[in-house]
């Protein structure tokens, strides 16, 4: 008579997340003396329809509704490691995706950035939760976040296509420099490709952060991709312990156990030097928030209480430009955004970008960009 518990482990083999979680499951399974049957998700029907008593329990990535139906019909003790569903009809142990979003926001805020974006999938619960956490922290900092969710509204039948053109337009209109969280590494790679195509500098104009920390793809990305590492082994360990209790006839201590992320793995895609100098980061943040106030260096020094000489030198060391040049850069970037996205008259554009008048805007804009504000607006609209 069989004494060892036999467990079905259902995974999406192409997902790095699944492969890492399995190592945590194995740590518990080996200690408990389990026998296990490792099958891809498409083989779920076979084990769900196995003869009664063949399996004692199932643990797996049940992100697809069809898998959930098969699992419920089997009546087997089960634990879901997927974060792609909101329903709690199966005991679930997975990543705390709201915490993932909060961690991402804290990382990007620490770089001195004041413009933010989120690129995710409209229909996925893990993406929705990461967006929620990200937005909470950005909003608490008194800032705003622009979002691009795919498929767009009314395009749910088009989920198999890629949002290349629409994503390009969204990235182009983002006020810069911006920090963007992609809902996973795959989305982040799409974002990097768009930035290369549009000749948008990463991380100088757009700092990019992914989720999953798939080392192969992150290291081979151009530039190498910063990513949030999930606590995958702990997820597997806790999921296996939970299943062991269920197979022993005990009730779960909680229907859903969410595990915080392991941390940010920084690489060049978010390697903004200001992270190493808190005063420079604070000054950059202040300049961006008050760009329309006709800022002077004295205003910045009231916010960052160091000497003018020290501020100048540290800006040079960290950013390669002076505080005055950073103020002018922020004004020009704001003017570009207003010109591209609105029909405001030039005196209003000048005021919104911190210039004294339209004449000053026109001269400075042409000197910096090589085109007049009117030509820039026309070119963007034609594009």
N, C-alpha and C positions, 0 to 999 in steps of 0.2 A: 504494500500500500504506500502511495506517495506521501511523504511527510513534508518535503520542502515546498514552499509556496511558489507557484508558477505565475509570473507577471508578464503581461504584454506591454511592451514599450513602443508607443506609436510616435514616430517622428517625421518631420519634413527634412529629408537628408540633405537638401541643399542649404538649409539654414544653419549658419554657424551657431546661432543661439541654441538650437536643438542639440547639436553635437556637444556643446559645452555643458548643457544641463544634464545630459546623460552621464557625464563623468561624476556629477554629484549624486545622481541616482545610484550609480554603480557602487559608490562608497558605502551606502546603506545596504544595498542588496547583497554585496559580498559578505558584510558583517552578519546579515540576517540569514544567509544561506539560501537566497532566492535562486530559483531557475528563472530565466527570462527569455522571452521571444521578442527580438527586435525587428519591427516591421515598418515599412514606409506608410505614410498616411493612406495611400491608395489601397493598401492591403488590410485596412481596418475591417472591411466587410467579412473577410475570411475569419478573423479571430472573434469578431462579434457573433458570428454564426456558428462558432465551434460548439461541440457537444457540451452539455452542462457538466461542470466540474473540471473542464479542461484547463481553464484559467481561474486563478483566485482573485485577480484584480488587473486593472489597466491604468497606465499612466502615460500621458502624451500631450501632444500639441494639437488640441481639438479646436482649431480656429474656424473650420468650415462648418456651416450648419448641418450638412449631411452627416458629418462625423459625429456630431452631437446626437443626432437622431438615432444613429446606429448604436451609439454607446448607451443611451437611455433604454433602448429596446433590449439590450443585452442584460440589463439589471446588474451588471458587475460593479463591485466597488471601484471607484475611479477618481483620479485626480487630473485636472487640466493644468498644464504649464503655459498655456497660451494667454497672451494679453490682448488678443485681437477681438474679444467679445465682451459685452457688458453684462450679459445674463449670468446669473449665479446658480443655474440649475444643476451644475456639477461643482463639486468642491474644487477650488482653484488656488494654486500657489504660483505667483508670477511676479514680474517686476512692478514696482510702484512707479507707474509712468507719470503721475502728477509730480512726484519727487524728481523724476528725470528732468522734466521741464523746468522745475525750480532751480535745480543744479545748473542747468544750461544757462538760464538767465543770469544767475549769480556770476558764472564764469565770464560771460560776455560783458556784463556791467563792470566787472573788475578791470576790463581793458580800457575803460574811459569812454566807451561808446555811448551814444544817446539815441541812435536810430536802430530799429530792430525789425526783423521779419521772421515769419515762420512758414516753412514749406512742408506740407503734409498731405495725407490722404483723407478725403472727406468721410469715407465710409468705414474707416478702421478705428476701433475703440482705443487702441494704444496711441495712435496719432492724435486723436481727440484729447486724450488725457495729458499727453505731453504738451500739447498746445495750451491746455487749461493751466497747467502749472507754470509754463513759460510766461503766459499772459499775466498771471497773478503777481509775479515778482516784478515784471516790467511796469505794470500799472502801479504797484506799491511804491516804485521809485519815481512816480510822477511822469512816466514816459509812455509812449504809444508803440504798438506793434502792428505792422502790416502783415497780412496773411495771404498765402496762396494755397488753396486746397484743391486737390485734383481727385476726381473729375469736377469740373465747374458745375454750378447749379444747372439742372436740366440736362446734364450730360452723363448721367449714370450709365447709360447704355454704351458709353464710349470709354469705359474704364480700361480697356485693353490697349488703348493708344497712349502715346506719350505727349505731355503738354509742352513740346518744344517751343513753338511760336509764342504761346501765351506765357510760358515761363520766362522767355527772353524779354518780353515786354514788361513783365512784372519786375524782373531784376533791374532792368534799365531805368525804371521810374523810381526805384527805391532811393530815398534820400541817403546820401553817403557822407562819411563812412558808416557802414551798417554792420550789425552782427546778425547772422541768420542761423536759426536752428532748423535743420532738416529732421524730419520725423525718424529717419533711419539713415544708415550709411549709403544705401542705394540712392535715396533722394539727394543726399549730399553730393554724390558723384555726378548726378545730373546737373546740380547747381554749379559745380566746378566747371563742367563742360560748357555750360552756357556762359559763364564768366570768361572763359578762354575765347570763345567765339566772338563775344562782344568786346573783347579787349578790356575787361574790367579787372583791375588788379586785385588779387587775393594774397594777403589779407588787408592790404592798404585801403582798398575801397569797400570790400565786402569780406568780413571774417566769417568763415563757414565752420559749423559744428554739426557732426552727425551723431548717431546713436547706434550702438552694438559693438564698436571697436573690433571690427573684423580686420585683424592685423595685416593680412595679405593685401586687401583692397586699400586700406588706409595708408599703408606705406608706399604702394605703387601709384597712388593718386598724385596728380600734379596740380598744386603742391600737395605734399602728404597731409592727410586729413585728420584734424582733431576730432575726437569722438568720445562719447560717454560710454564707459564700460559698465555693463550690467553685472549684478552679482549672480552669475549663472550657476556656479557650482553650489552656492548656498540655496538657490531656488530648487535645484535638483535634490539636494540633501533634504530640505524641508518637505518637498513634495513626496519623496520616498518615505519619510517618517510618517507623514499624514496617511499615505496609502497603507502602510503597515498597521496603523491603528484601525483603519476602516476594515481591513481584512480580518482583524481580530474581533470584529463585532462592536468596536467602540465608536461612539459618535465623534465627529470632528470637533475640535475646540472652537473653530470658527469656519464659516463657509468660504471665506476668502482671506488668504494671507498674502500681503503685498510686501515685497522685499526691496529696500532702498537700493539705488545704484551704487556701484563700487567707487566711482569717481570719474573725473575728467582726465583723459589721456591727451595732453596738448601736443600738437604737431604744428607744422608751418602754416596751415590754413587759418589759424587764429593767433599766430605768433606776432601780436602787436607789441612793440617794445614797451609801451606805457604801462604794461602790467608790472614791470619791475620798478616803477617809481610812482608811489601813491600820490605825491604832490602834482606831478605832471598829469596823471590820470584825472585828478580832481579839477585841475585847470582846464583840461580839454573838455571835460563834461560841462563845466561852467560856461565856457565859451560857446559850446553848441546850444545850450539851453537859453543863452541870452544874446544870441547872434543878432537879433533885430534891435537891440538896445544901443546901437552905435557905441560898441565897447571900446574902452581904452585899456592900456596895460594896467593902469592904476586900479581899475575895477577888478581885474583878475587878482591883483596882489591883495586886495581886501578879502578875497575868498580864500586865497592860499597864502598864509602869512609867512612868506620868506622874502629875502631881499630881491630887488629887481635884477641884480647881477646874477644871483644864484638861479632865479627862474629862467633867465635868458640862457645860461650855460646848460642847465639841465634839459631844457627844450632842445637845444642843439645836440646834446649827447644822446637823448632818447629818440627824438623824432627827426633830427636832421634839419630843423627849421626853427625860427625864432617864434616867441609868442605873438608878435605882430603878424608874422606870416601865417600863423595858425588862425588868427582872427580873420585875416583876409581870405584864407582858404575856405573857412566855414561860411563866410558871407557869399562867396562865389558859388559854393555848392548849394546853398539855400536859394540863391537867385536862379540857378539852373533848374532846380525842382519847381519853383513857382512858375518860371517861364514855360516849362514843358507841360505842366499839369493844369494851368489856369489861363484865363484870358484877361488877367488883371492888367491895367494900364501901367506903363513904365514907372510913373511916380509911386504907385502902390507897390510894385515889385521892389523898387529901391528901398522903401520903408520897411518892407517885410524882411529884407536881407541886411538891414542895418546900415544902409548908405544914406548920406545926407539928402541926396536928390537924384533925379534920373540922370543928370549929366555926369555925376560922380560914378554912378552905376555903369553907364555906358563906357566911360574911359577906362575904368578899372577892369571891367569885364572883357573889353576888346584887348587890352594889354595882356591879360592873363590867359585868355582862351584863343585869341587870334581871330575871333568873330564878334560881331555886335550882338547885343541881346536879341534884337529883332531877327537877325539871321539864325541865331541859335534856336529860337522858338519856331521859325519856319522849317528849319531842317528837321527838328524833332517831330513836328506835326506830319511832315511828309513821310518820315520813316514809319 
